[in-house]
Amino acid sequence: MSHSIGTGGGTTRRQLLRGAAAGGTAVAAASLLPAGSAWARTAQTGARQYVTGVNVLPDTSHATNALAAHIRGYFQAKSDKNLDWQMSYFSREQFTYIDAILGWHWYAWQAMHDALAGWYPTWPENSKSYPTRILGDTTSAILIFTDTPGMFGPGQVRNFGAVNFNRQGKIERWVDYWDARQFGVAGWEKEQEAPGQWPTNFRESTVGEAASPRMRRVVDDLSHALRKGDIPAAMRLFSTDAVYEDVPAHIQITSQSSIQAYLAKAASVLPYVGAGTGVRHVLGNDVGGGYEWTATNSPVPRGITALELDPWGKIERFTAVWNGAYADDAMFTAFAQKAVEQ
């Protein structure tokens, strides 16, 4: 059974997940570690490891302590392939999980449980899933995390998850964004849903707009300025030493003045700037979060932008993530050329 995307032969991940969702596969209960013992093992490592066996501590500077503590068990459970523990983080009453890059979607707790039950046995023995940045609070958040090679193709995948929680801390909506060029355009084309099977909406209305007023105000002002192509207005929302990142383009620019110069030149090709762009959903608290966006006048139809705000509400870090498989070489060349300062 193939467990790598785009490696030829065997069962594709999409076939495996769909078959499992129909009830064709199950994981033996004996293969699942008890949640208590798994958590105890994590706790014994102390602050040096957030997920057992991973020497990476997430940046939680723009998240509440409650969120950082709460979501830790989720990634430990996923890394342990402890399905029952991982699924305990999700609401059974209201459920949405969408992969915004492949179009895979589940609208029921049991459907996701059954699909993952058939998927996890295909993962390499030492698979790990761990966060690198956590933004927001236990109301809504953007979780930036890494899945190690073999879980989703031959290379690691860096996900930006848009997550909403209910009052009991259960996840009601999770949408993943990432760059499919990390494992290859051919693999993405093979695994994505057929056009007629993509979700018609991303069900943000089921959770409503729960982000803090400050984050919503910043997103509203920023998205409005970018939609109009008013780069000076957008830059008034940034701190002097802000950092701009475009993940698929592999571009990072530091300082308000340099960011403004780049955006002014690149506005015509950036998918999240210009007419036709819109805000799908806002997430986060007063210091960390961002927004999911749509674009009707670009070859890139959707993406997410993570925002880190300073104590005065200015953007100190802007990170845009979208599927680079929609862009051709000429588009990426244009990004790079416009980043050159004269």
C-alpha positions in Angstrom: 0.0 0.0 0.0 1.4 3.3 -1.0 1.7 5.9 1.7 3.5 8.7 -0.2 1.7 11.1 -2.5 2.7 11.1 -6.1 5.0 8.0 -6.0 3.1 6.0 -8.5 1.3 2.6 -8.0 -0.7 1.5 -5.1 -3.6 3.1 -3.3 -3.7 6.8 -3.3 -4.3 8.7 0.0 -7.6 10.0 -1.4 -8.8 6.5 -2.2 -7.7 5.2 1.2 -9.5 8.0 3.0 -12.7 7.7 1.0 -12.7 4.0 1.5 -12.1 4.3 5.2 -14.8 6.9 5.5 -17.2 4.4 4.0 -16.4 2.0 6.8 -13.9 -0.3 5.0 -11.0 -0.1 7.4 -10.4 -0.1 11.1 -7.5 0.2 13.6 -7.2 -2.4 16.2 -7.9 -1.0 19.7 -4.7 -2.5 20.9 -2.7 -0.2 18.7 -3.9 2.9 20.5 -2.0 4.1 23.5 -4.1 5.1 26.5 -4.4 8.9 26.5 -3.3 9.1 30.2 0.0 7.3 29.7 0.8 9.1 26.6 0.3 12.5 28.3 2.3 11.4 31.3 5.2 10.6 29.0 4.9 14.1 27.5 4.8 15.7 30.9 7.9 13.9 32.1 10.0 15.6 29.4 9.3 19.0 31.0 9.6 22.3 29.0 12.4 21.0 26.8 10.0 19.2 24.5 6.5 20.2 23.5 5.9 16.9 21.7 7.9 13.9 22.8 10.8 13.1 20.5 10.8 16.5 18.8 13.4 19.1 19.8 11.4 22.0 18.6 9.6 24.4 20.9 6.7 26.4 19.3 6.8 30.2 19.3 3.8 31.0 21.6 4.6 34.7 22.0 1.4 35.7 20.3 -0.9 33.1 21.9 -2.5 32.7 25.3 -0.9 30.2 27.8 -4.3 28.5 27.9 -4.2 27.8 24.1 -0.6 26.6 24.2 -1.3 24.2 27.0 -4.6 23.0 25.6 -3.4 22.2 22.0 -0.2 20.4 23.2 -2.1 17.2 23.8 -3.6 17.2 20.3 -0.2 17.1 18.6 1.1 14.5 21.1 -1.9 12.3 20.3 -1.5 12.7 16.6 2.2 11.9 16.8 1.4 8.8 18.9 -1.2 7.9 16.3 -3.6 7.7 19.3 -6.8 8.1 17.4 -9.2 8.2 20.3 -7.2 10.8 22.1 -6.8 13.0 19.0 -10.5 12.8 18.1 -11.4 13.8 21.7 -10.4 17.3 20.8 -13.2 17.7 18.3 -16.8 18.4 18.8 -19.2 15.6 18.0 -22.2 17.9 17.6 -20.7 20.4 15.1 -17.8 19.3 12.9 -15.9 20.7 9.9 -12.5 19.6 8.7 -11.4 20.8 5.3 -8.1 20.6 3.5 -8.2 23.8 1.4 -5.4 22.6 -0.9 -6.7 19.1 -1.8 -10.4 19.8 -1.4 -10.8 16.9 1.0 -13.6 17.6 3.5 -15.5 15.9 6.4 -18.6 17.3 8.0 -19.2 14.6 10.7 -17.0 13.5 13.6 -17.5 9.8 12.9 -16.6 10.2 9.2 -13.3 11.8 10.1 -12.6 9.2 12.8 -13.2 6.3 10.4 -11.1 7.9 7.6 -8.1 8.4 9.9 -8.5 4.9 11.3 -7.5 3.6 7.8 -4.9 6.3 7.3 -2.7 6.1 10.4 -1.4 2.6 9.8 0.3 3.8 6.6 2.4 6.4 8.4 6.1 5.7 9.1 6.8 4.4 12.6 8.4 7.6 13.9 6.0 10.1 12.4 5.6 13.4 14.2 3.3 16.3 14.0 4.3 19.4 16.0 3.6 23.1 16.0 6.2 25.7 15.3 4.0 28.9 15.9 0.8 29.2 17.8 -1.4 32.4 17.3 -4.6 33.3 19.1 -6.6 31.8 22.0 -9.0 29.1 22.9 -11.7 30.8 20.9 -10.0 30.9 17.5 -6.4 30.4 16.4 -4.0 29.8 13.6 -1.8 26.8 14.3 1.4 26.6 12.2 2.7 23.0 12.4 4.9 20.5 10.6 4.0 16.9 9.5 7.2 14.9 9.1 8.1 13.1 5.8 6.0 10.1 4.9 2.8 11.3 6.5 1.7 13.5 3.6 4.1 12.7 0.8 7.9 12.2 0.7 8.8 15.6 2.3 7.6 17.5 5.3 4.5 19.6 5.0 4.1 22.9 6.8 0.5 23.5 7.6 -1.4 26.7 8.6 -4.5 25.5 10.3 -7.5 27.9 10.8 -9.2 26.6 14.0 -12.3 27.5 15.9 -13.2 26.2 19.4 -16.5 26.1 21.3 -16.9 27.1 24.9 -15.8 23.6 26.1 -12.6 23.9 24.1 -13.7 21.4 21.5 -12.7 22.1 17.8 -15.7 22.8 15.6 -14.0 23.9 12.5 -10.4 23.3 11.2 -9.2 24.3 7.7 -5.7 23.5 6.6 -3.7 25.7 4.1 -0.2 24.7 2.8 1.9 24.8 -0.4 1.6 21.7 -2.5 4.9 22.4 -4.2 6.5 21.0 -1.1 5.8 17.5 -2.4 5.3 18.2 -6.1 2.7 19.5 -8.4 2.1 16.1 -10.0 1.3 14.6 -6.6 -1.1 17.4 -5.9 -2.9 17.0 -9.2 -3.3 13.3 -8.5 -4.6 13.6 -5.0 -6.9 16.6 -5.1 -10.6 16.2 -5.4 -12.3 16.4 -8.8 -13.8 19.9 -9.5 -17.4 18.8 -8.8 -16.5 17.3 -5.4 -14.8 20.3 -3.9 -16.6 21.9 -0.9 -19.0 24.6 -2.1 -18.2 26.7 1.0 -15.8 26.4 3.9 -18.5 26.6 6.5 -17.2 29.6 8.4 -20.8 30.6 9.0 -21.2 27.6 11.3 -18.8 29.2 13.9 -19.3 32.9 13.2 -16.7 35.6 13.6 -15.2 35.1 17.1 -11.9 36.9 16.7 -11.2 39.8 19.0 -12.4 43.2 17.9 -8.8 44.5 17.5 -7.9 41.6 15.2 -11.0 42.1 13.2 -10.4 45.8 12.9 -6.8 45.3 11.6 -7.9 42.6 9.1 -10.7 44.8 7.9 -8.5 47.8 7.4 -5.7 45.7 5.8 -7.9 43.7 3.5 -9.7 46.9 2.4 -6.4 48.7 1.6 -5.0 45.7 -0.3 -8.2 45.2 -2.2 -8.0 48.8 -3.4 -4.3 48.5 -4.1 -3.7 51.3 -1.6 -0.3 50.2 -0.4 0.5 53.4 1.6 -2.7 52.9 3.6 -1.9 49.2 4.2 1.6 50.1 5.4 0.3 52.5 8.0 -0.9 49.3 9.8 2.7 47.9 9.9 5.3 48.5 12.6 8.6 50.1 11.6 10.6 46.9 11.8 7.8 44.6 10.5 8.6 41.3 8.7 6.8 40.3 5.5 6.8 36.7 4.4 5.3 34.9 1.4 5.8 31.2 1.9 5.3 29.7 -1.6 7.5 32.5 -3.1 10.2 32.0 -0.5 10.4 35.7 0.1 11.0 37.5 3.4 11.4 41.2 3.7 12.2 43.3 6.8 11.3 46.9 7.5 8.2 48.9 6.7 9.9 50.9 4.0 11.2 47.8 2.1 7.9 46.0 2.5 6.1 49.0 1.0 8.5 49.2 -1.9 8.0 45.5 -2.7 4.2 45.5 -2.4 4.0 48.6 -4.6 5.9 46.7 -7.4 4.3 43.3 -6.8 0.7 44.3 -6.2 -0.4 43.3 -9.7 0.7 39.6 -9.3 0.2 38.9 -5.6 -3.0 36.8 -5.2 -4.1 38.6 -2.0 -3.8 42.1 -3.4 -6.2 43.9 -5.8 -9.8 43.7 -6.9 -11.5 40.4 -6.4 -9.9 39.7 -3.1 -12.1 39.1 0.0 -12.0 38.0 3.6 -13.5 34.6 4.3 -12.9 34.3 8.0 -11.0 36.1 10.8 -9.2 34.3 13.7 -7.3 35.2 16.8 -7.0 37.5 19.7 -5.4 41.0 20.2 -1.9 39.9 19.4 -2.0 36.8 17.1 -4.2 35.4 14.4 -5.1 36.4 10.9 -7.5 35.7 8.1 -8.5 33.3 5.4 -9.0 35.0 2.1 -10.4 34.4 -1.4 -9.3 35.8 -4.8 -11.5 35.7 -7.9 -9.2 37.6 -10.3 -6.1 35.4 -9.7 -5.0 31.9 -10.6 -4.8 31.4 -6.9 -8.3 31.1 -5.5 -7.7 31.1 -1.8 -5.2 31.3 1.0 -4.5 32.4 4.6 -2.5 35.2 6.1 -1.1 35.0 9.6 -0.7 38.2 11.5 1.3 39.0 14.7 0.5 42.3 16.3 2.6 44.4 18.6 1.3 45.9 21.9 0.0 49.0 19.9 -1.9 46.9 17.4 0.6 47.3 14.6 1.5 44.3 12.3 5.0 43.1 13.2 4.8 39.9 11.2 2.8 39.2 8.1 2.9 35.6 6.6 0.9 34.7 3.5 0.3 31.0 2.6 -1.3 29.7 -0.5 -1.0 26.8 -2.9 2.0 27.5 -5.1 0.9 24.7 -7.5 -1.5 27.2 -9.0 1.4 29.5 -10.0 3.7 29.0 -13.0 7.4 29.6 -13.1 6.8 33.1 -14.7 4.8 34.1 -11.7 7.4 33.1 -9.2 10.1 34.8 -11.3 8.1 38.0 -11.2 7.9 37.7 -7.4 11.7 37.4 -7.1 12.4 40.2 -9.6 10.2 42.6 -7.8 11.9 41.8 -4.5 15.2 43.2 -5.8 15.9 46.6 -4.4 17.5 49.3 -6.6 
